[in-house]
Each structure stands twice: as C-alpha cells, then as structure tokens.
Amino acid sequence: MIHQTPKNKSSTETTVDGKASYLVTAGGKIKCLRCTAKSSRTKQQCGRPALKTSKTQKCQFHGGRSSGPKTPEGKARVAASHTVHGEDSKSARAERSAASCRISRLEDAMHVLGMTDQTRSRGRKAQGYVPIKTIDGVRQMMLDDFLHPN
C-alpha cells in the first residue's frame, strides 16, 4: 500500500509554540506557510495558507493584509473625502445634528413660553443640545441666534 500525504494537512515541521509552520496541499506538490491564528472556539490552528505579503503570517481572514492607507498622504486623502457608508459625509452629519439640536431647543422654548401643551419629542437629543428651562434661557438662545446666525 502506498502512503500519500492527505490534502490540506500540515507537515511535521512546527514552531516553538507548537503551531505548524507549513501547509502541504495538492498531494504534497505545494508547500506554503500556514496561518498562525488560533480559533477561540476549537482551540486549533487555522487551516488556511498565510498570505505571502503578511508580516505576521496570517491568512486574509485573520489580518494578513490590513486594509486602509499606511502613509500620512494616504490617510489625509481618506480624511479629505469625509465619506462614511457611501453618501453620508462628516459635514452633512454635523449639519443635521446642528439642525436637530436647534429644533429641540425651539421646542423647549415653546414649552417654557407656554405656546404649546403637546408632549415633547422622544428619543436621544443631538450632540451639543443644552435644554432650555427658563425665560432667561430663551432670551439667551434668541441672543445667540441673532449674534451668530448659521
């Protein structure tokens, strides 16, 4: 009976910490570095081949290639684009937050002045929201709006 090395099984070469350093595939024809990541569930070493470009000998799922720019110029390009989740930008989110804060403050002013008896809006308030509880607060809001229009 002829003994053949099974596919996707590691060879007998191991590192100091007991992890297999090479992966032999295609019936022993291909020998490559093995991912050194360890499963938290099964406590076994990852069975995938490590990427050639990986400095930490990891596969693409365990951090073999890090995404994102490395140079300061690349990071500046990403920061300049301001995009998160496609079409949303930091400036658009800031504008929406400021408008939401203004609406909440106007609602507070209406309640303080007795202009409405409706319930207040529910939910989390926008960043930068400071509640208005007195007539002096309403005056201060009006002064701020007059001196610093958006």
C-alpha positions in Angstrom: 0.0 0.0 0.0 1.4 3.4 -1.0 1.3 6.1 1.7 0.2 9.5 0.5 0.1 12.8 2.4 -3.5 13.8 2.8 -4.6 17.1 1.3 -4.7 20.3 3.5 -2.8 18.6 6.3 0.2 20.3 7.9 3.6 18.8 7.7 5.5 17.7 10.8 7.5 21.0 11.0 6.3 23.1 14.0 7.3 26.3 15.6 8.4 26.8 19.2 4.8 27.4 20.3 3.6 24.2 18.7 2.0 25.6 15.6 2.6 24.0 12.2 4.6 26.4 10.1 3.9 24.9 6.7 0.9 23.6 4.9 1.2 20.8 2.3 -1.5 20.8 -0.3 -2.3 19.2 -3.7 -1.0 15.8 -2.7 2.3 17.1 -1.5 3.1 19.2 -4.5 2.5 22.6 -2.9 4.2 23.6 0.3 3.2 27.0 1.7 3.3 28.9 5.0 0.3 28.2 7.3 -1.8 30.8 9.1 -0.7 31.0 12.7 -4.1 32.2 14.0 -5.8 30.0 16.6 -9.5 29.5 16.9 -11.1 30.7 20.1 -13.9 28.1 19.8 -12.0 25.0 18.8 -8.5 26.0 20.1 -7.0 24.7 16.9 -4.7 26.4 14.4 -6.3 27.9 11.3 -6.0 25.6 8.3 -5.7 28.3 5.6 -2.4 29.2 3.9 -0.9 32.5 5.0 -0.6 35.3 2.5 2.8 36.0 1.0 2.5 39.7 1.9 1.7 39.0 5.5 4.3 40.2 8.0 2.6 38.2 10.8 2.0 35.0 8.8 -1.8 35.3 8.7 -4.5 34.5 6.2 -6.8 37.1 4.7 -9.4 36.4 7.3 -7.1 36.8 10.3 -5.3 40.0 9.4 -2.9 39.0 6.7 -3.4 42.2 4.8 -4.5 45.3 6.7 -6.9 47.5 4.9 -6.6 51.2 4.7 -3.8 53.6 3.9 -0.4 53.5 5.7 1.2 56.7 4.7 0.3 60.1 6.0 -0.6 61.2 2.5 -3.0 58.3 2.1 -4.6 58.9 5.5 -5.1 62.6 4.5 -6.8 61.6 1.3 -9.2 59.4 3.2 -9.9 62.1 5.7 -10.4 64.7 2.9 -13.1 62.5 1.3 -15.2 62.5 4.6 -17.3 59.7 3.4 -18.7 57.1 5.7 -21.2 54.5 4.5 -21.2 55.7 0.9 -23.0 59.0 0.6 -23.0 60.3 4.1 -20.3 62.8 5.0 -19.0 64.2 8.2 -20.1 67.7 7.3 -23.6 66.5 6.3 -23.9 64.7 9.7 -22.7 67.8 11.5 -25.3 69.9 9.7 -28.1 67.5 10.5 -27.0 67.3 14.2 -27.0 71.1 14.5 -30.4 71.4 12.9 -31.8 68.7 15.2 -30.3 70.5 18.2 -31.9 73.8 17.1 -35.3 72.1 16.7 -35.1 70.6 20.2 -34.1 74.0 21.7 -37.0 75.7 19.9 -39.4 73.0 21.3 -38.0 73.7 24.8 -38.6 77.5 24.2 -42.2 76.9 23.1 -42.9 74.9 26.3 -41.2 77.5 28.6 -43.2 80.3 26.9 -46.5 78.3 27.1 -47.0 78.2 23.4 -47.9 74.5 23.3 -49.1 71.8 25.6 -48.1 68.9 23.3 -45.7 66.2 24.6 -42.1 66.7 23.8 -40.2 64.8 21.2 -38.9 61.4 22.4 -35.5 59.9 21.9 -31.9 60.8 22.1 -31.1 64.5 21.7 -28.5 65.7 19.3 -24.9 66.3 20.2 -24.4 69.8 21.7 -28.0 70.1 22.9 -28.5 72.1 26.1 -32.0 72.1 27.5 -33.8 75.5 28.0 -35.7 75.6 31.2 -36.3 79.3 32.0 -37.2 82.5 30.2 -33.6 83.7 30.6 -32.6 80.6 28.7 -35.0 81.6 25.9 -33.6 85.1 25.8 -30.0 83.8 25.7 -31.0 81.4 22.8 -32.5 84.4 20.9 -29.4 86.5 21.5 -27.1 83.7 20.3 -29.2 83.2 17.2 -29.1 86.9 16.5 -25.4 87.3 17.1 -24.3 84.0 15.5 -26.6 83.2 12.6 -25.8 80.0 10.7 
